Amino acid sequence: MHTMFEKLDSAAATMESFVCVGLDPTPERVPIDDVLAFNCAIVDATKDVVSAFKPQFAYYEAMGIDGFRILEKTIQHIRDVAPGHVIVGDGKRGDISTTATAYATAMFEIWDVDIATIYAYQGTDSVEPFLQYPGRGVYIVCRTSNPSSRYIQDLVVDGSDARDQVFDRVANMADRYAGTENVGLVVGATYPVDLRALRSKHPEQHFLIPGIGAQGGVVEETARAGANDRGGGFLVNSSRGIIYASSNPEDFDIEARNEAEKLKNQVNDALKQTARSASKL
Amino acid sequence: MHTMFEKLDSAAATMESFVCVGLDPTPERVPIDDVLAFNCAIVDATKDVVSAFKPQFAYYEAMGIDGFRILEKTIQHIRDVAPGHVIVGDGKRGDISTTATAYATAMFEIWDVDIATIYAYQGTDSVEPFLQYPGRGVYIVCRTSNPSSRYIQDLVVDGSDARDQVFDRVANMADRYAGTENVGLVVGATYPVDLRALRSKHPEQHFLIPGIGAQGGVVEETARAGANDRGGGFLVNSSRGIIYASSNPEDFDIEARNEAEKLKNQVNDALKQTARSASKL
């Protein structure tokens, strides 16, 4: 059986794209009345230029039980029209023991996502129940892209020669599972220095990189900092920058595709330049 | 308008109980076929000896959309039969920006819980969207009761004279909102030394204390360590220890009530002893 991140590498190679589209619909912002039809139109329009989709669970939960039906049907639609694509369930779940097992059941058996985002503030106890599903994976929230992430994530750990920060220790936790190849990290795009440092310390980890677009990360710098030495091992996610590229019900899907394609090309161009620079050395 | 924690104090005083019952049903363990009927029977049987109920969202999510209907109807039932009781929505959500707002909408408008548990690994950005609901509250996950919590929570912060640990910094974050009185902390029962230290540093914070019963925390020690100097300001939660007190479909509710009442009395006795000792000084 392939590991989840082998599937992801394969999807990225096939699609020649490291782009993940965040499916984060709010009824007030969606330009048509039907949120499910909106999601399906975004998936149909962008699937040829991306390798993954990431529904953010909060937006579905905020719509109540109707929202869960939309989530369920959106995921079914992705499986139907883009069966090789990876689905990241972004719920940032985190708990221990039978509760963590219940979250893993929900993510992998009920919602059928390929990779779930999780917190590991509670340690390995909150990671391991998710690893009972060999064909699935998790991204542990490690270094996020928002200003106040510094309150906890940036703290320097006493007594560590390398002056580890808290987010380094979260990243080290992921290394414990390196052999299983189903644990990656969420590393925001807005701190490229940290992204580069994490890539250097964790050359084989897969990174999910949000913060592109609406949150202000610069695409080329992010792609170069996030890629492994084979020019892969990451996804850049854009949500609002793609799905709300146009508020016009006539062309929102075309504009979403244009934005996704632009992002795909920016990332690929940056990686090609890096490869050319490297080959000149 | 009363703050959420004033409501909680009032419920605890009225019921003379600091006990919260965790409603964490798994269909395989529930002794009758109908999970909703099970929940309602537990609520009916225990409501006179507890002041709060805490559905753990993972267990409902693991049942899919049927599970959300059970959650919805369970909460409605609590509102109907125990309107003064507090409902804690234990989902440990955590995100930023519009996503955090969507989670707050889900917790307070869709599910109508009084207090939501959240992570603050992403900093204050993940707390503040929840504080837009003045009559509601949050418990920030601070010090948990599981062995591997040490990997992150126990790390000592470099350069802090007080040798703060990461969980201290999470607790300090809650102090920023002391005036609003709607931010409390989740502090596990299995590390009474830390519980006592956190109480000493944060005399006015409200604590949700899981880890009683199935997770092994000692009740009396926990109650004394967790109470504020007025003998309140906390909830002890027991889930499996109460709801699965009996696997017999004929008496599971009676046994659940017995366990809840026992816990209520153990806590109250411990607090009375403390008060007596204090008055002798």
Interface residues (C-beta under 8 A of the other chain):
Chain A: D24 T26 Q56 A58 Y59 E61 A62 M63 G64 I65 F68 R69 E72 K92 R93 G94 D95 I96 S97 T98 T99 A100 A102 Y103 T105 A106 E109 I110 Y119 A120 Y121 Q122 G123 T124 D125 S126 V141 T144 N146 P147 S148 S149 R150 Y151 I152 Q153 L155 V156 V157 D158 G159 S160 R163 V166 R169 V170 M173
Chain B: D24 T26 Q56 A58 Y59 E61 A62 M63 G64 I65 F68 R69 E72 K92 R93 G94 D95 I96 S97 T98 T99 A100 A102 Y103 T105 A106 E109 I110 Y119 A120 Y121 Q122 G123 T124 D125 S126 V141 T144 N146 P147 S148 S149 R150 Y151 I152 Q153 L155 V156 V157 D158 G159 S160 R163 V166 R169 V170 M173
